[in-house]
Amino acid sequence: MKLYKKTLILLACLILVVPTAQAARVAGVEIPDSLTAGGQTLVLNGAGIRKKFFLKLYVGSLYLKQKNSNAQQIIEADEPMAVRLDIISGMITPKRMEQGILEGFEASTNGRLGPLASRIDKFIDIFRAGIDKGDRFIMTYLPGKGTTVSQNGKITGQFEGLDFKQALFGIWLSRKPAQASLKQAMLGG
């Protein structure tokens, strides 16, 4: 009986000590609770669904060094972070994505696209090359290295500058985000 009690106590202690690392699930997409970028672990800040009218288009997830609910601080920060987009609709075409990205950059920069124009065009080229339901895009920013974009694990673009990262992340986090509810979800709300 003593051995049984000791075993139960030991098991209870192990359960309390071992953290449970469960991923979130949004619109059927499993979202990991962390990503590795530049040798650093980024934690899931929040994730939500981008909708247009009645369509669910993609799941957007934000990863940071540490959780933060202040959108402006996140946009301005010169530290590792990532946005992950999981495409969940076949209704997203390269042309629609291009239009959405351009509108997002316009809103994020208050229409001041001039210094970013060539990088934005190169960024849009990634989506012009093709986009399908099930695709996963990860946009990772590393200080001094810029923003790397991957599609389904393959690097598809590299963009210099904190200014580009600020405008890009502003698509989802600025005062005029792509969708207010997605912004709130990505901020952990």
Residue, then its C-alpha position, 0 to 999 in steps of 0.5 A: m500500500k505504501l508503494y502504491k501511495k508513493t507511486l501516486i504521489l510521484l506521478a502527481c508531482l511529475i504531472l505538475v512539473v512537466p509543462t504541457a505544450q499543446a498547440a492551438r487549433v484555429a479553423g482546423v489548422e494546428i498552430p504550434d505554440s513556438l517557432t524557431a527563428g535565427g536560433q531563437t525561440l519565438v512564442l505564439n502571441g495569438a492566432g485568428i481567422r481572416k474573413k471576408f464576407f462569409l468566407k474564411l480565407y486564412v489563419g494568421s498567427l503572430y510569434l514574438k520573443q515574449k507575449n505582448s498585446n501592444a500593437q504599436q510596440i510590436i510594429e516598431a520593435d527591432e527584434p525577432m518575430a514572425v507572422r504565419l499565414d495558413i491558407i484555408s480557402g481555395m478562393i484566394t487567388p494570386k490577383r486577390m492576394e495582390q490586391g489585399i497586400l497592396e491595400g494592407f501596405e497602403a493602410s499600414t503606411n498611410g499611403r506612403l509607399g514610395p521608399l518601399a515600392s520596389r520591395i513591395d512589388k518583389f513581395i507581391d511576386i511571391f504570391r503572383a507565382g501561385i497560391d493554393k489552399g493548404d499553403r503556409f507562408i511564414m514571414t520572419y524578421l531578424p534584426g540586421k538581416g531583414t524579413t525572410v518569406s517562406q512558402n511551404g518551408k521553401i524560402t521565396g524572398q528576402f527583404e531588407g530593412l526595419d521599415f519593410k518589416q514595420a509596414l508588413f507587420g502593420i498590415w495586421l497590427s496597424r491602426k487600420p488592420a486588414q481585419a480588426s478581429l484578426k488583429q485582436a486575436m493575434l494580440g492574444g485577445 
